[in-house]
Amino acid sequence: MAVFTEVPCEEAAALLRRLGLGNLQAMAACNGGIENTNYFVDTDRGQYVLTLFERLAWEQLPFYLHLMQHLASRGVPVPGPTPDAEGCILHRLKGKPAAVVGRLRGKSELAPDARQCGAVGEMLARMHLAGRDYARHQPNLHGLPWWKETVPVLLPCVGNDQHTLLLDELAFQTRIAASPDYAALPRGPVHADLFRDNVMFEDGCLSGFLDFYFAGCDTFLFDIGVCLNDWCVHLDCGRADVVRRAAFLAAYESVRPLVPEERRLLPALQRAAALRFWVSRLRDFYMPREATALKAHDPTHFERVLRQRVSDAAGADIFQKDFWAAPGFDEQP
């Protein structure tokens, strides 16, 4: 979350009244994230998040907003967008597309334990199943075509070792995406950005997923890879935490068991997830946008994660055996 567009209190208050959300009492800019303008707003009727969309086009946004409605209607704890009197959930403010969603209770767990990782894995599987009948389709806008477009722009900015890693990994992911195993992977709407700060816990229990504005239709395995690379690693080095990883995967599979192709390609899709966020953080580091409140992410973190995932895959047979025999798993054939 960030602030690229300043919103006067009186204009925010007018929108909140039009949506039947009461009178504005407090409004504060959010300083996390890097894509959209976000404010926390409190009224005499509740707490909300006001978002102005800075990159996404008006015609793209119904996919995200209706997906949130769809998931909420199926019992997945996500914030639903607020409609106006005509039922419209996409609004306009300061010339930008805008939405208002309920603010989830609780807080993020930035140092999660195995139990919390398991809760995320179980809810992610529920989310994947709940989204299978979602009628709208939109690709993951930060998938392989975007990597192919963005990496060449970044190459003049990085050192030789980074240059080589970017090109080698892009070639590897291109080969994976053309493989029969990849074509067989289960697909549907994915969150694609389910980091620790996008999950809330209250009184030790998972209270919701938020920030669906990177969502798209992709492999469920990519979503799992994103989570494993954030929830189940040692942040200082990117090395996997086998206990948290085992808890996450066991809980996920208790709801939706992985198919054989997913088991074979999970290491490759973890690499894909690491590449995606390394590329986006490099882009934001070398090509920043002006914003009133903006917290840039360190691109070197996901470089470390990617290098660790590549290192893991270098001993593929040993890695696979250790991966599925980690604490909490039955031995796999």
C-alpha positions in Angstrom: 0.0 0.0 0.0 1.2 3.6 -0.7 -0.1 7.0 -1.5 0.4 8.3 -5.1 -2.7 10.4 -5.2 -3.6 12.8 -2.4 -7.3 12.5 -1.4 -8.8 15.4 0.6 -10.9 14.3 3.6 -14.0 16.0 2.3 -13.9 14.1 -1.0 -13.4 10.8 0.8 -16.2 11.7 3.2 -18.5 12.3 0.3 -17.8 8.9 -1.2 -18.3 7.1 2.1 -21.6 8.8 2.7 -22.7 7.9 -0.9 -21.9 4.3 -0.1 -23.9 4.4 3.1 -20.9 3.9 5.3 -21.5 6.7 7.7 -19.6 9.9 8.6 -15.8 10.0 8.3 -14.1 10.3 11.7 -10.4 9.5 10.9 -8.3 9.0 7.7 -4.7 7.9 7.6 -2.4 7.1 4.6 -1.1 3.5 4.4 2.7 3.3 3.9 3.1 -0.4 2.9 3.1 -1.8 -0.6 3.9 -0.1 -3.9 1.1 -0.3 -6.4 -2.0 1.6 -5.3 -3.0 4.6 -3.2 -4.5 3.4 0.1 -6.1 5.0 3.1 -7.4 3.6 6.3 -10.7 5.3 7.0 -12.9 5.1 10.2 -16.5 6.2 10.2 -19.2 6.1 12.9 -20.2 2.7 11.4 -17.0 0.9 11.0 -13.4 0.7 9.7 -12.6 0.5 6.0 -9.8 0.7 3.4 -10.1 3.2 0.5 -8.1 2.2 -2.5 -7.4 4.3 -5.6 -6.0 2.1 -8.5 -2.9 3.6 -10.0 -1.8 1.0 -12.6 -4.8 -1.2 -13.2 -7.3 -0.1 -15.9 -11.0 0.4 -15.2 -11.9 -2.6 -17.4 -9.5 -4.9 -15.5 -10.8 -4.1 -12.1 -14.1 -6.0 -12.1 -12.2 -9.3 -12.1 -10.5 -8.5 -8.8 -13.5 -6.9 -7.1 -16.0 -9.6 -8.1 -13.5 -12.3 -7.2 -13.5 -11.0 -3.7 -17.3 -11.0 -3.6 -17.3 -14.5 -5.0 -14.9 -15.9 -2.4 -16.6 -14.1 0.5 -19.9 -15.6 -0.6 -18.3 -19.1 -0.3 -17.0 -18.6 3.2 -13.5 -17.5 2.5 -12.6 -14.6 4.8 -11.8 -11.8 2.4 -12.9 -8.1 2.5 -15.9 -7.5 0.3 -16.1 -4.3 -1.8 -18.9 -1.9 -0.8 -21.6 -1.2 -3.5 -23.4 2.0 -4.0 -27.2 2.3 -4.2 -27.2 0.9 -7.8 -25.0 -2.1 -6.8 -21.8 -0.8 -8.4 -18.7 -1.8 -6.5 -16.2 0.2 -8.7 -16.2 3.9 -8.1 -14.3 7.0 -9.2 -12.3 9.4 -7.0 -9.8 12.1 -8.1 -10.2 10.8 -11.6 -9.0 7.3 -10.6 -10.9 4.0 -10.2 -11.6 3.4 -6.5 -13.0 0.9 -4.2 -13.9 0.7 -0.5 -13.6 -2.6 1.4 -14.1 -3.6 5.0 -11.0 -3.6 7.1 -10.2 -7.0 8.5 -9.8 -7.6 12.2 -6.4 -8.6 13.7 -2.9 -8.1 12.6 -0.3 -9.7 10.4 2.1 -12.3 11.9 5.5 -11.4 10.5 7.3 -14.2 12.4 4.9 -17.1 11.8 5.1 -20.4 13.5 4.2 -23.8 12.0 0.6 -23.7 13.2 0.1 -20.3 11.5 1.7 -21.6 8.3 -0.7 -24.5 8.4 -3.7 -22.2 8.8 -2.6 -20.3 5.7 -2.1 -23.5 3.7 -5.5 -24.8 4.6 -7.2 -21.5 3.8 -5.3 -21.2 0.5 -6.6 -24.6 -0.5 -10.1 -23.6 0.4 -9.7 -20.4 -1.6 -8.5 -22.4 -4.7 -11.5 -24.7 -4.5 -14.0 -21.9 -3.9 -12.7 -20.0 -7.0 -13.0 -22.9 -9.5 -16.5 -21.8 -10.6 -15.7 -18.1 -10.8 -16.9 -17.1 -14.2 -14.6 -14.2 -15.0 -11.1 -14.8 -16.5 -8.0 -12.7 -16.4 -4.5 -13.9 -16.7 -1.8 -13.3 -14.1 -0.6 -10.0 -15.3 2.9 -10.6 -13.7 3.4 -14.0 -15.3 5.9 -15.3 -17.9 5.0 -12.8 -20.7 5.6 -9.9 -18.2 8.9 -11.4 -17.1 10.0 -11.7 -20.8 9.0 -8.0 -21.3 10.6 -6.7 -18.1 13.9 -8.6 -17.7 15.5 -7.0 -20.9 14.7 -3.6 -19.5 16.5 -4.5 -16.2 19.6 -6.0 -17.7 21.5 -2.8 -18.1 20.9 -1.9 -14.5 22.3 -5.1 -12.8 25.7 -6.7 -12.3 27.1 -9.6 -14.3 26.1 -12.3 -11.9 22.5 -10.9 -11.7 22.5 -10.6 -15.5 23.4 -14.2 -15.9 20.9 -15.4 -13.2 18.0 -13.5 -14.7 18.6 -14.8 -18.3 19.2 -18.4 -17.1 16.1 -18.5 -14.9 14.0 -16.9 -17.6 15.1 -19.6 -20.1 14.4 -22.3 -17.5 10.9 -21.0 -16.8 10.2 -20.8 -20.5 11.1 -24.5 -20.9 9.0 -25.4 -17.8 6.0 -23.5 -19.2 6.2 -25.5 -22.5 6.3 -28.9 -20.7 3.5 -31.5 -20.6 3.6 -31.5 -16.8 3.0 -27.8 -16.7 0.1 -28.1 -19.1 -1.5 -30.6 -16.7 -1.3 -28.4 -13.6 -4.7 -27.5 -12.0 -5.6 -23.8 -12.6 -8.0 -21.2 -11.5 -8.0 -17.8 -9.8 -4.9 -17.3 -7.5 -4.0 -14.6 -5.1 -0.4 -14.4 -6.4 0.8 -12.1 -3.6 -0.1 -13.9 -0.4 2.8 -12.6 1.7 2.8 -12.4 5.5 1.5 -8.9 5.5 -1.5 -9.9 3.4 -2.9 -12.3 6.0 -4.5 -11.3 9.3 -4.8 -13.2 12.5 -6.9 -12.4 15.6 -6.6 -14.2 18.9 -4.3 -16.7 17.3 -6.8 -17.6 14.5 -6.6 -16.6 10.8 -9.1 -13.8 10.2 -8.7 -13.2 6.6 -6.8 -12.7 3.3 -6.5 -9.2 1.8 -5.0 -7.3 -1.1 -6.2 -9.3 -4.1 -5.1 -6.7 -6.7 -2.3 -9.0 -8.1 -4.8 -11.9 -8.5 -5.3 -13.6 -11.8 -5.9 -17.0 -13.4 -2.8 -19.2 -13.1 -1.6 -22.5 -11.7 -2.5 -23.2 -8.1 1.1 -24.4 -7.7 2.4 -20.9 -8.4 0.3 -19.6 -5.5 1.7 -22.3 -3.3 5.2 -21.3 -4.4 4.7 -17.7 -3.5 3.6 -18.7 0.0 6.4 -21.2 0.6 8.9 -18.6 -0.5 7.6 -16.1 2.1 6.0 -18.0 5.0 8.4 -21.0 5.1 11.9 -19.5 4.7 14.5 -18.0 6.9 14.4 -14.4 5.8 18.1 -13.7 6.3 19.2 -16.3 3.8 16.2 -17.6 1.9 16.8 -21.2 3.1 13.6 -23.3 3.6 12.3 -23.9 7.1 11.4 -27.5 6.7 9.0 -27.6 9.7 7.0 -24.6 8.6 7.0 -25.9 5.0 5.8 -29.3 6.0 3.0 -27.8 8.1 1.9 -25.6 5.3 1.8 -28.4 2.7 0.2 -30.9 5.0 -2.6 -28.5 5.8 -3.0 -27.5 2.1 -3.2 -31.2 1.1 -5.8 -32.0 3.8 -8.2 -29.9 1.7 -6.9 -30.3 -1.9 -4.3 -33.1 -2.4 -1.7 -32.2 -5.0 -1.7 -34.2 -8.3 1.6 -35.9 -9.4 2.5 -33.1 -11.9 2.3 -30.6 -9.0 4.6 -32.7 -6.9 7.1 -32.9 -9.7 7.0 -29.2 -10.5 6.8 -27.6 -7.1 10.5 -26.9 -6.9 10.4 -25.2 -10.4 7.3 -23.2 -9.5 9.0 -22.0 -6.3 11.8 -20.7 -8.6 9.1 -19.0 -10.8 7.6 -17.3 -7.8 11.0 -16.1 -6.6 11.8 -14.8 -10.1 8.5 -12.9 -10.3 9.1 -10.9 -7.1 12.8 -10.4 -7.8 12.0 -8.9 -11.2 9.2 -6.6 -9.8 11.4 -5.4 -6.9 14.3 -4.7 -9.3 11.9 -2.7 -11.5 10.6 -0.7 -8.5 14.1 -0.1 -7.3 15.6 1.1 -10.5 12.4 2.7 -11.9 10.6 4.1 -8.9 7.4 6.1 -9.0 6.8 9.3 -7.0 4.6 8.8 -4.0 3.8 10.6 -0.7 4.1 7.4 1.3 6.1 4.6 -0.2 8.1 1.8 1.3 10.3 0.2 -1.3 11.1 -3.5 -0.9 14.7 -4.7 -1.0 15.3 -6.6 -4.3 18.2 -8.6 -2.9 16.0 -10.6 -0.7 14.3 -12.4 -3.6 17.6 -12.7 -5.4 18.8 -14.7 -2.3 15.6 -16.8 -2.3 15.9 -17.6 -6.0 19.6 -18.6 -5.7 18.6 -20.8 -2.8 15.8 -22.5 -4.8 18.2 -23.0 -7.7 20.7 -24.6 -5.3 18.0 -26.8 -3.9 17.1 -28.0 -7.4 20.7 -28.8 -8.2 20.4 -32.0 -6.1 16.9 -32.7 -7.4 16.7 -36.4 -6.4 17.9 -35.7 -2.8 15.8 -32.6 -2.7 12.6 -34.4 -3.7 13.1 -37.1 -1.1 13.8 -34.7 1.7 11.0 -32.4 0.6 8.2 -34.9 0.9 9.7 -36.7 3.9 9.9 -33.6 5.9 8.2 -33.6 9.4 4.5 -34.0 9.0 4.5 -35.9 5.8 4.2 -39.6 5.0 7.0 -41.1 2.9 6.2 -40.6 -0.8 6.8 -43.3 -3.5 
